[in-house]
Amino acid sequence: MARQLHVELVAVEEKVWSGDADMIVARTTEGELGVLPGHTPLLGQLAEPGQVRIKQSGKEIAFDVSGGFLSVTASGVTVLAESCAPASSSAAAH
């Protein structure tokens, strides 16, 4: 059984998405970052405008984010964004 990464995507007013994923990809001020289970802990500032992509079981969910941070710990990944909405130009089928 493959290891999973627990992900919390939170905007100022609400929890937008929570669950287990195979990988998360986010654009930070340092560049695009892919996080897999077991990743080294870090704190990154999200780039603006940015997008967070959550990959699970061969599917991808994308969210457009504005402002905020990405935190990777031993317990998973938390994305704290000033605003967040489902991506308008996602590669996923609608």
N, CA, C and O atoms as CSV, one atom per row, in Angstrom:
chain,resi,resn,atom,element,x,y,z
A,1,MET,N,N,0.852,-1.190,0.000
A,1,MET,CA,C,0.000,0.000,0.000
A,1,MET,C,C,0.889,1.243,0.000
A,1,MET,O,O,1.793,1.359,0.828
A,2,ALA,N,N,0.640,2.161,-0.915
A,2,ALA,CA,C,1.445,3.379,-1.027
A,2,ALA,C,C,1.153,4.331,0.124
A,2,ALA,O,O,0.025,4.425,0.607
A,3,ARG,N,N,2.181,5.022,0.543
A,3,ARG,CA,C,2.003,6.027,1.597
A,3,ARG,C,C,1.202,7.196,1.059
A,3,ARG,O,O,1.268,7.515,-0.128
A,4,GLN,N,N,0.452,7.826,1.934
A,4,GLN,CA,C,-0.364,8.966,1.566
A,4,GLN,C,C,0.097,10.192,2.341
A,4,GLN,O,O,0.762,10.085,3.372
A,5,LEU,N,N,-0.260,11.320,1.838
A,5,LEU,CA,C,0.084,12.610,2.409
A,5,LEU,C,C,-1.215,13.264,2.847
A,5,LEU,O,O,-2.124,13.421,2.032
A,6,HIS,N,N,-1.326,13.650,4.112
A,6,HIS,CA,C,-2.547,14.321,4.559
A,6,HIS,C,C,-2.445,15.800,4.191
A,6,HIS,O,O,-1.461,16.462,4.521
A,7,VAL,N,N,-3.465,16.312,3.510
A,7,VAL,CA,C,-3.458,17.690,3.002
A,7,VAL,C,C,-4.659,18.459,3.562
A,7,VAL,O,O,-5.785,17.961,3.572
A,8,GLU,N,N,-4.394,19.673,4.023
A,8,GLU,CA,C,-5.442,20.602,4.446
A,8,GLU,C,C,-5.258,21.869,3.618
A,8,GLU,O,O,-4.184,22.470,3.636
A,9,LEU,N,N,-6.287,22.274,2.901
A,9,LEU,CA,C,-6.263,23.518,2.123
A,9,LEU,C,C,-7.284,24.453,2.766
A,9,LEU,O,O,-8.487,24.194,2.740
A,10,VAL,N,N,-6.782,25.545,3.344
A,10,VAL,CA,C,-7.626,26.428,4.137
A,10,VAL,C,C,-7.522,27.858,3.620
A,10,VAL,O,O,-6.424,28.379,3.424
A,11,ALA,N,N,-8.678,28.488,3.401
A,11,ALA,CA,C,-8.736,29.906,3.060
A,11,ALA,C,C,-9.122,30.654,4.331
A,11,ALA,O,O,-9.465,30.032,5.337
A,12,VAL,N,N,-9.070,31.964,4.293
A,12,VAL,CA,C,-9.346,32.779,5.478
A,12,VAL,C,C,-10.691,32.422,6.114
A,12,VAL,O,O,-10.791,32.333,7.337
A,13,GLU,N,N,-11.715,32.220,5.299
A,13,GLU,CA,C,-13.051,32.024,5.839
A,13,GLU,C,C,-13.491,30.580,5.994
A,13,GLU,O,O,-14.484,30.322,6.674
A,14,GLU,N,N,-12.778,29.613,5.379
A,14,GLU,CA,C,-13.261,28.240,5.431
A,14,GLU,C,C,-12.192,27.224,5.049
A,14,GLU,O,O,-11.199,27.551,4.398
A,15,LYS,N,N,-12.424,25.974,5.475
A,15,LYS,CA,C,-11.594,24.869,5.015
A,15,LYS,C,C,-12.107,24.504,3.627
A,15,LYS,O,O,-13.283,24.180,3.465
A,16,VAL,N,N,-11.234,24.556,2.631
A,16,VAL,CA,C,-11.638,24.345,1.247
A,16,VAL,C,C,-11.564,22.871,0.864
A,16,VAL,O,O,-12.458,22.355,0.193
A,17,TRP,N,N,-10.504,22.195,1.288
A,17,TRP,CA,C,-10.324,20.785,0.928
A,17,TRP,C,C,-9.490,20.112,2.006
A,17,TRP,O,O,-8.554,20.705,2.543
A,18,SER,N,N,-9.835,18.879,2.315
A,18,SER,CA,C,-9.074,18.106,3.289
A,18,SER,C,C,-9.134,16.646,2.885
A,18,SER,O,O,-10.194,16.136,2.524
A,19,GLY,N,N,-7.995,15.978,2.946
A,19,GLY,CA,C,-7.981,14.562,2.612
A,19,GLY,C,C,-6.576,14.049,2.388
A,19,GLY,O,O,-5.595,14.757,2.612
A,20,ASP,N,N,-6.496,12.812,1.943
A,20,ASP,CA,C,-5.208,12.190,1.665
A,20,ASP,C,C,-4.913,12.270,0.180
A,20,ASP,O,O,-5.813,12.158,-0.652
A,21,ALA,N,N,-3.641,12.463,-0.144
A,21,ALA,CA,C,-3.224,12.605,-1.538
A,21,ALA,C,C,-1.904,11.886,-1.760
A,21,ALA,O,O,-1.174,11.586,-0.815
A,22,ASP,N,N,-1.613,11.616,-3.030
A,22,ASP,CA,C,-0.330,11.015,-3.402
A,22,ASP,C,C,0.756,12.075,-3.465
A,22,ASP,O,O,1.923,11.809,-3.178
A,23,MET,N,N,0.346,13.302,-3.852
A,23,MET,CA,C,1.309,14.387,-4.051
A,23,MET,C,C,0.567,15.713,-4.097
A,23,MET,O,O,-0.607,15.765,-4.463
A,24,ILE,N,N,1.261,16.786,-3.722
A,24,ILE,CA,C,0.722,18.138,-3.874
A,24,ILE,C,C,1.783,18.974,-4.575
A,24,ILE,O,O,2.974,18.845,-4.288
A,25,VAL,N,N,1.350,19.829,-5.491
A,25,VAL,CA,C,2.263,20.710,-6.217
A,25,VAL,C,C,1.770,22.140,-6.017
A,25,VAL,O,O,0.590,22.432,-6.210
A,26,ALA,N,N,2.687,23.027,-5.627
A,26,ALA,CA,C,2.331,24.432,-5.412
A,26,ALA,C,C,3.464,25.309,-5.909
A,26,ALA,O,O,4.631,24.917,-5.895
A,27,ARG,N,N,3.091,26.517,-6.352
A,27,ARG,CA,C,4.101,27.483,-6.800
A,27,ARG,C,C,4.386,28.431,-5.646
A,27,ARG,O,O,3.496,29.126,-5.156
A,28,THR,N,N,5.651,28.444,-5.221
A,28,THR,CA,C,6.077,29.335,-4.149
A,28,THR,C,C,6.939,30.442,-4.735
A,28,THR,O,O,7.248,30.430,-5.927
A,29,THR,N,N,7.327,31.395,-3.900
A,29,THR,CA,C,8.191,32.476,-4.366
A,29,THR,C,C,9.571,31.953,-4.764
A,29,THR,O,O,10.326,32.651,-5.441
A,30,GLU,N,N,9.904,30.733,-4.348
A,30,GLU,CA,C,11.190,30.116,-4.696
A,30,GLU,C,C,11.086,29.224,-5.929
A,30,GLU,O,O,12.100,28.719,-6.411
A,31,GLY,N,N,9.867,29.022,-6.447
A,31,GLY,CA,C,9.653,28.169,-7.608
A,31,GLY,C,C,8.605,27.118,-7.315
A,31,GLY,O,O,8.054,27.065,-6.215
A,32,GLU,N,N,8.325,26.262,-8.323
A,32,GLU,CA,C,7.318,25.221,-8.151
A,32,GLU,C,C,7.854,24.128,-7.242
A,32,GLU,O,O,9.013,23.728,-7.348
A,33,LEU,N,N,7.003,23.654,-6.354
A,33,LEU,CA,C,7.413,22.680,-5.351
A,33,LEU,C,C,6.469,21.489,-5.379
A,33,LEU,O,O,5.252,21.655,-5.299
A,34,GLY,N,N,7.019,20.303,-5.491
A,34,GLY,CA,C,6.239,19.074,-5.411
A,34,GLY,C,C,6.522,18.405,-4.079
A,34,GLY,O,O,7.680,18.252,-3.691
A,35,VAL,N,N,5.473,18.005,-3.379
A,35,VAL,CA,C,5.625,17.399,-2.067
A,35,VAL,C,C,5.044,15.990,-2.095
A,35,VAL,O,O,3.884,15.785,-2.452
A,36,LEU,N,N,5.873,15.028,-1.711
A,36,LEU,CA,C,5.477,13.627,-1.603
A,36,LEU,C,C,5.513,13.219,-0.138
A,36,LEU,O,O,6.113,13.923,0.674
A,37,PRO,N,N,4.887,12.100,0.226
A,37,PRO,CA,C,4.973,11.629,1.611
A,37,PRO,C,C,6.436,11.501,2.041
A,37,PRO,O,O,7.274,11.035,1.269
A,38,GLY,N,N,6.740,11.915,3.275
A,38,GLY,CA,C,8.102,11.842,3.797
A,38,GLY,C,C,8.963,13.045,3.458
A,38,GLY,O,O,10.160,13.040,3.747
A,39,HIS,N,N,8.384,14.082,2.850
A,39,HIS,CA,C,9.141,15.278,2.475
A,39,HIS,C,C,9.718,15.960,3.714
A,39,HIS,O,O,9.119,15.917,4.789
A,40,THR,N,N,10.860,16.575,3.561
A,40,THR,CA,C,11.493,17.345,4.635
A,40,THR,C,C,10.584,18.502,5.041
A,40,THR,O,O,10.023,19.172,4.174
A,41,PRO,N,N,10.429,18.751,6.343
A,41,PRO,CA,C,9.598,19.875,6.793
A,41,PRO,C,C,10.101,21.205,6.209
A,41,PRO,O,O,11.306,21.431,6.092
A,42,LEU,N,N,9.157,22.071,5.849
A,42,LEU,CA,C,9.517,23.390,5.329
A,42,LEU,C,C,8.337,24.323,5.435
A,42,LEU,O,O,7.204,23.893,5.652
A,43,LEU,N,N,8.613,25.614,5.278
A,43,LEU,CA,C,7.579,26.644,5.227
A,43,LEU,C,C,7.887,27.494,4.006
A,43,LEU,O,O,8.993,28.018,3.877
A,44,GLY,N,N,6.921,27.636,3.113
A,44,GLY,CA,C,7.127,28.421,1.897
A,44,GLY,C,C,6.021,29.428,1.691
A,44,GLY,O,O,4.875,29.188,2.070
A,45,GLN,N,N,6.360,30.557,1.090
A,45,GLN,CA,C,5.371,31.580,0.766
A,45,GLN,C,C,4.823,31.293,-0.627
A,45,GLN,O,O,5.590,31.098,-1.570
A,46,LEU,N,N,3.496,31.265,-0.760
A,46,LEU,CA,C,2.876,31.009,-2.058
A,46,LEU,C,C,3.084,32.193,-2.991
A,46,LEU,O,O,2.989,33.349,-2.577
A,47,ALA,N,N,3.368,31.893,-4.254
A,47,ALA,CA,C,3.527,32.933,-5.271
A,47,ALA,C,C,2.151,33.448,-5.676
A,47,ALA,O,O,1.158,32.727,-5.576
A,48,GLU,N,N,2.097,34.700,-6.133
A,48,GLU,CA,C,0.827,35.279,-6.585
A,48,GLU,C,C,0.913,35.678,-8.040
A,48,GLU,O,O,1.900,36.309,-8.415
A,49,PRO,N,N,-0.037,35.360,-8.879
A,49,PRO,CA,C,-1.105,34.412,-8.559
A,49,PRO,C,C,-0.525,33.009,-8.541
A,49,PRO,O,O,0.508,32.749,-9.158
A,50,GLY,N,N,-1.179,32.122,-7.846
A,50,GLY,CA,C,-0.650,30.771,-7.728
A,50,GLY,C,C,-1.721,29.720,-7.910
A,50,GLY,O,O,-2.912,30.020,-7.998
A,51,GLN,N,N,-1.272,28.495,-7.963
A,51,GLN,CA,C,-2.187,27.374,-8.093
A,51,GLN,C,C,-1.644,26.226,-7.252
A,51,GLN,O,O,-0.438,25.986,-7.208
A,52,VAL,N,N,-2.545,25.527,-6.592
A,52,VAL,CA,C,-2.200,24.336,-5.830
A,52,VAL,C,C,-2.879,23.164,-6.523
A,52,VAL,O,O,-4.085,23.189,-6.768
A,53,ARG,N,N,-2.091,22.134,-6.838
A,53,ARG,CA,C,-2.632,20.938,-7.492
A,53,ARG,C,C,-2.465,19.752,-6.548
A,53,ARG,O,O,-1.368,19.473,-6.065
A,54,ILE,N,N,-3.571,19.064,-6.297
A,54,ILE,CA,C,-3.575,17.905,-5.414
A,54,ILE,C,C,-3.791,16.676,-6.280
A,54,ILE,O,O,-4.784,16.579,-7.001
A,55,LYS,N,N,-2.846,15.731,-6.203
A,55,LYS,CA,C,-2.929,14.528,-7.032
A,55,LYS,C,C,-3.267,13.335,-6.145
A,55,LYS,O,O,-2.623,13.093,-5.124
A,56,GLN,N,N,-4.302,12.591,-6.566
A,56,GLN,CA,C,-4.701,11.404,-5.824
A,56,GLN,C,C,-5.289,10.377,-6.781
A,56,GLN,O,O,-6.168,10.693,-7.583
A,57,SER,N,N,-4.803,9.162,-6.690
A,57,SER,CA,C,-5.312,8.038,-7.489
A,57,SER,C,C,-5.441,8.367,-8.972
A,57,SER,O,O,-6.461,8.053,-9.588
A,58,GLY,N,N,-4.425,8.992,-9.551
A,58,GLY,CA,C,-4.437,9.302,-10.972
A,58,GLY,C,C,-5.285,10.503,-11.360
A,58,GLY,O,O,-5.351,10.848,-12.540
A,59,LYS,N,N,-5.933,11.148,-10.398
A,59,LYS,CA,C,-6.737,12.343,-10.677
A,59,LYS,C,C,-6.038,13.559,-10.102
A,59,LYS,O,O,-5.196,13.443,-9.212
A,60,GLU,N,N,-6.390,14.712,-10.612
A,60,GLU,CA,C,-5.808,15.958,-10.116
A,60,GLU,C,C,-6.905,16.983,-9.860
A,60,GLU,O,O,-7.785,17.194,-10.694
A,61,ILE,N,N,-6.838,17.615,-8.689
A,61,ILE,CA,C,-7.761,18.686,-8.323
A,61,ILE,C,C,-6.915,19.950,-8.233
A,61,ILE,O,O,-5.880,19.951,-7.566
A,62,ALA,N,N,-7.336,21.018,-8.888
A,62,ALA,CA,C,-6.549,22.253,-8.886
A,62,ALA,C,C,-7.353,23.402,-8.295
A,62,ALA,O,O,-8.559,23.518,-8.510
A,63,PHE,N,N,-6.652,24.250,-7.543
A,63,PHE,CA,C,-7.257,25.429,-6.935
A,63,PHE,C,C,-6.389,26.645,-7.232
A,63,PHE,O,O,-5.163,26.579,-7.138
A,64,ASP,N,N,-7.032,27.755,-7.591
A,64,ASP,CA,C,-6.326,29.028,-7.749
A,64,ASP,C,C,-6.252,29.658,-6.368
A,64,ASP,O,O,-7.270,29.780,-5.686
A,65,VAL,N,N,-5.060,30.058,-5.952
A,65,VAL,CA,C,-4.877,30.644,-4.626
A,65,VAL,C,C,-4.239,32.017,-4.750
A,65,VAL,O,O,-3.556,32.320,-5.729
A,66,SER,N,N,-4.473,32.833,-3.746
A,66,SER,CA,C,-3.878,34.157,-3.686
A,66,SER,C,C,-3.340,34.373,-2.289
A,66,SER,O,O,-4.077,34.276,-1.307
A,67,GLY,N,N,-2.055,34.666,-2.203
A,67,GLY,CA,C,-1.428,34.931,-0.918
A,67,GLY,C,C,-1.389,33.705,-0.033
A,67,GLY,O,O,-2.112,32.737,-0.270
A,68,GLY,N,N,-0.558,33.743,0.977
A,68,GLY,CA,C,-0.537,32.679,1.957
A,68,GLY,C,C,0.745,31.878,1.983
A,68,GLY,O,O,1.759,32.255,1.397
A,69,PHE,N,N,0.665,30.753,2.688
A,69,PHE,CA,C,1.834,29.927,2.951
A,69,PHE,C,C,1.528,28.457,2.780
A,69,PHE,O,O,0.372,28.035,2.820
A,70,LEU,N,N,2.595,27.678,2.587
A,70,LEU,CA,C,2.537,26.228,2.515
A,70,LEU,C,C,3.424,25.709,3.633
A,70,LEU,O,O,4.586,26.100,3.733
A,71,SER,N,N,2.894,24.838,4.467
A,71,SER,CA,C,3.659,24.276,5.573
A,71,SER,C,C,3.698,22.759,5.437
A,71,SER,O,O,2.658,22.108,5.342
A,72,VAL,N,N,4.914,22.202,5.429
A,72,VAL,CA,C,5.089,20.759,5.359
A,72,VAL,C,C,5.651,20.303,6.700
A,72,VAL,O,O,6.697,20.784,7.136
A,73,THR,N,N,4.953,19.371,7.353
A,73,THR,CA,C,5.410,18.809,8.624
A,73,THR,C,C,5.365,17.293,8.524
A,73,THR,O,O,4.965,16.743,7.499
A,74,ALA,N,N,5.773,16.627,9.581
A,74,ALA,CA,C,5.732,15.166,9.607
A,74,ALA,C,C,4.295,14.649,9.492
A,74,ALA,O,O,4.075,13.529,9.033
A,75,SER,N,N,3.313,15.463,9.908
A,75,SER,CA,C,1.919,15.017,9.860
A,75,SER,C,C,1.219,15.334,8.538
A,75,SER,O,O,0.090,14.890,8.327
A,76,GLY,N,N,1.857,16.089,7.647
A,76,GLY,CA,C,1.250,16.371,6.352
A,76,GLY,C,C,1.523,17.778,5.860
A,76,GLY,O,O,2.488,18.420,6.274
A,77,VAL,N,N,0.653,18.251,4.962
A,77,VAL,CA,C,0.810,19.563,4.335
A,77,VAL,C,C,-0.410,20.419,4.648
A,77,VAL,O,O,-1.550,19.966,4.543
A,78,THR,N,N,-0.149,21.660,5.034
A,78,THR,CA,C,-1.224,22.626,5.231
A,78,THR,C,C,-0.955,23.811,4.320
A,78,THR,O,O,0.142,24.369,4.319
A,79,VAL,N,N,-1.963,24.192,3.545
A,79,VAL,CA,C,-1.886,25.378,2.696
A,79,VAL,C,C,-2.841,26.391,3.302
A,79,VAL,O,O,-4.042,26.142,3.401
A,80,LEU,N,N,-2.301,27.542,3.708
A,80,LEU,CA,C,-3.096,28.629,4.262
A,80,LEU,C,C,-3.097,29.759,3.246
A,80,LEU,O,O,-2.083,30.429,3.054
A,81,ALA,N,N,-4.227,29.969,2.598
A,81,ALA,CA,C,-4.319,30.976,1.534
A,81,ALA,C,C,-5.268,32.098,1.932
A,81,ALA,O,O,-6.241,31.882,2.654
A,82,GLU,N,N,-4.965,33.309,1.444
A,82,GLU,CA,C,-5.873,34.432,1.680
A,82,GLU,C,C,-7.186,34.207,0.949
A,82,GLU,O,O,-8.257,34.496,1.483
A,83,SER,N,N,-7.106,33.692,-0.267
A,83,SER,CA,C,-8.313,33.325,-1.005
A,83,SER,C,C,-8.025,32.080,-1.826
A,83,SER,O,O,-6.886,31.823,-2.215
A,84,CYS,N,N,-9.076,31.314,-2.083
A,84,CYS,CA,C,-8.917,30.050,-2.793
A,84,CYS,C,C,-10.216,29.705,-3.495
A,84,CYS,O,O,-11.299,29.852,-2.929
A,85,ALA,N,N,-10.098,29.240,-4.750
A,85,ALA,CA,C,-11.282,28.852,-5.530
A,85,ALA,C,C,-10.876,27.731,-6.479
A,85,ALA,O,O,-9.714,27.649,-6.877
A,86,PRO,N,N,-11.824,26.866,-6.847
A,86,PRO,CA,C,-11.494,25.840,-7.843
A,86,PRO,C,C,-10.904,26.497,-9.090
A,86,PRO,O,O,-11.383,27.540,-9.536
A,87,ALA,N,N,-9.868,25.883,-9.646
A,87,ALA,CA,C,-9.182,26.471,-10.791
A,87,ALA,C,C,-10.117,26.587,-11.992
A,87,ALA,O,O,-10.855,25.656,-12.315
A,88,SER,N,N,-10.072,27.737,-12.640
A,88,SER,CA,C,-10.922,27.979,-13.802
A,88,SER,C,C,-10.365,27.325,-15.058
A,88,SER,O,O,-11.115,26.972,-15.968
A,89,SER,N,N,-9.043,27.165,-15.103
A,89,SER,CA,C,-8.423,26.575,-16.303
A,89,SER,C,C,-7.716,25.271,-15.973
A,89,SER,O,O,-6.610,25.021,-16.450
A,90,SER,N,N,-8.349,24.446,-15.162
A,90,SER,CA,C,-7.766,23.168,-14.769
A,90,SER,C,C,-7.742,22.200,-15.939
A,90,SER,O,O,-8.617,22.234,-16.804
A,91,ALA,N,N,-6.737,21.339,-15.961
A,91,ALA,CA,C,-6.644,20.335,-17.003
A,91,ALA,C,C,-7.669,19.215,-16.760
A,91,ALA,O,O,-7.954,18.423,-17.658
A,92,ALA,N,N,-8.213,19.159,-15.554
A,92,ALA,CA,C,-9.202,18.124,-15.231
A,92,ALA,C,C,-10.509,18.407,-15.967
A,92,ALA,O,O,-10.869,19.558,-16.213
A,93,ALA,N,N,-11.192,17.347,-16.305
A,93,ALA,CA,C,-12.481,17.489,-16.997
A,93,ALA,C,C,-13.527,18.043,-16.044
A,93,ALA,O,O,-13.531,17.721,-14.856
A,94,HIS,N,N,-14.409,18.875,-16.568
A,94,HIS,CA,C,-15.471,19.473,-15.730
A,94,HIS,C,C,-16.664,18.572,-15.725
A,94,HIS,O,O,-17.669,18.883,-15.084
